[in-house]
Amino acid sequence: MCRLFSFPMWFVLSLIWVGIVAYFGYTTTPHVPMDMSANDPATVEALRAATGKHAIMYGLLAAVPPAIALLFGRLMCRRA
């Protein structure tokens, strides 16, 4: 059972997970549509807020599941 939760296996799967999340995060990044003024202060502030929320959400989505899997794997191997 501990071979299933080995550190190299976790590392490879975590890199794959982070790559997939990064791809979806990059392809869904907020942007200013062509029919809106990019120089309007309200538009700039709204884009900054949306980009910040987007980065935090995808950052947590990329980091939390591998961390939980690592903790779960360590607990499983410790009890075995």
Buried (B, 14 or more C-beta within 10 A) or exposed (E): EEEEBEEEEBEEEBEEBBEEBEEEBEEEEBEBEEEEEEEEEEBEEBBEEBEEEBEEEBBEBBBEBBEEBBEEBBEEBEEE
